[in-house]
Amino acid sequence: MRGALPFDRATYRHLFRRAFADHPSPRRRRILRVARVTIPLLFAINTVCLWLDHLLYPGFRRLRIRRPLFIVGHARSGTTLMHSLATLDREHMSWFATFELFLPSIVQRKFLGAVARLDRWLGAPLARRIRTFEDRVFARSRDLHPVGLTRPEEDEFLLLLGCTSPSLAMLFPYQSDLTRLARFDELPAGYRHRVLGAYRELVRRQLYLRGPEKHHLSKNPTFSGKMRTLLEIFPDARFIVMERHPEEAIPSLLKLMARNWRMTDCDRATIRRELRELAELSFHTYTETLEIADSLPPGRAAVVDYRELVANPVAVFEKVWPELGYDFTPEFRARLEEAGRRERGFESRHRYQLEEFDLDREEIRRRLAPLYDRFGWER
């Protein structure tokens, strides 16, 4: 079907076969059974709705995607903060909210818009129930990552239902099986172009709804492994590469993933083994993203130090936005200043140590020595 996301049947079968073969607990078995049915069912519904878009809203296909911006870097390196601040440029930027990632068609969104208007006319009882649901379901995650159905979220989840995303690791603690998807640029060209070609059509739909004059804004640590293919699919793409001290970012990611896996009753021995695989992938992410960014012509990529973003976000955007070809308006500056005042003094409750995950500090420093020198990370 034209423009439809591909479904990776081999990955789907392998992950579920391995998960059930691991003799899961009764609770995890129930989770797996629900996921085994829900994933292909939602994928099928979305595929039909995406096909209907071609019949009912064919104009989206003619829309030109201009200078999309991809925020990449190692997970827990400040990509979420950069993305959150960038969305304050409402006049120029467009992005996906969480619920839109799982209902990506124009047909679905038009229907939801009609439901929302009716709900407001009735006094918003449905909206109140949804907020209560969010607070209950996402409460435990918000100290690690801001979550909400209407909050900006990672485009990577558009690929989740098709089983072409390394984010499947949130449910399946088999990083060794999913590293090939994380190192996406190393996959065969036909597969890469089918997946990201379909993703491009979803971005077109989003701009059709949000405003064709806007620039698509995407934040995905997992897109770090897709940078070369993104340049093939979006020839005028821009990148922001976030850099944070690896002795902070790597254990932070491992703690986040370990927590996700424990919450779904994954086997503890498997978790310990796969965390090492995830740590190994971290070295590749740090070196590869910087190598690609450095190879691009001026105006195509900016490297941002997390410390500078936290200390003075206005100064960072004042430099980066014009450098990448975007207008830095007085309205955007005012919103950044207000956000900076709100965030001043914030301290995360997320705590982690290298020793928790048997990470060798000297190995990290040796393998990433050029980055330590470049960014002045204390040893």
Secondary structure, 3 states (H helix, E strand, C coil): CCCCCCCCHHHHHHHHHHHHHCCCCHHHHHHHHHHHHHHHHHHHHHHHHHHHHHHHCHHHHHCCCCCCEEEEECCCCCHHHHHHHHCCCCCCEECCEHHHHHCCCHHHHHHHHHHHHHHHHCCCHHHHHHHHHHHHHHCCCCCCCCCCCCCECCHHHHHCCCCCCHHHHHCCCCHHHHHHHHCHHHCCHHHHHHHHHHHHHHHHHHHHHHCCCCEEEEECHHHHHHHHHHHHHCCCCEEEEEECCHHHHHHHHHHHHHHHHHHCCCCHHHHHHHHHHHHHHHHHHHHHHHHHHHHCCCCCEEEEEHHHHHHCHHHHHHHHHHHHCCCCCHHHHHHHHHHHHHHCCCCCCCCCCHHHHCCCHHHHHHHCHHHHHHHCCCC
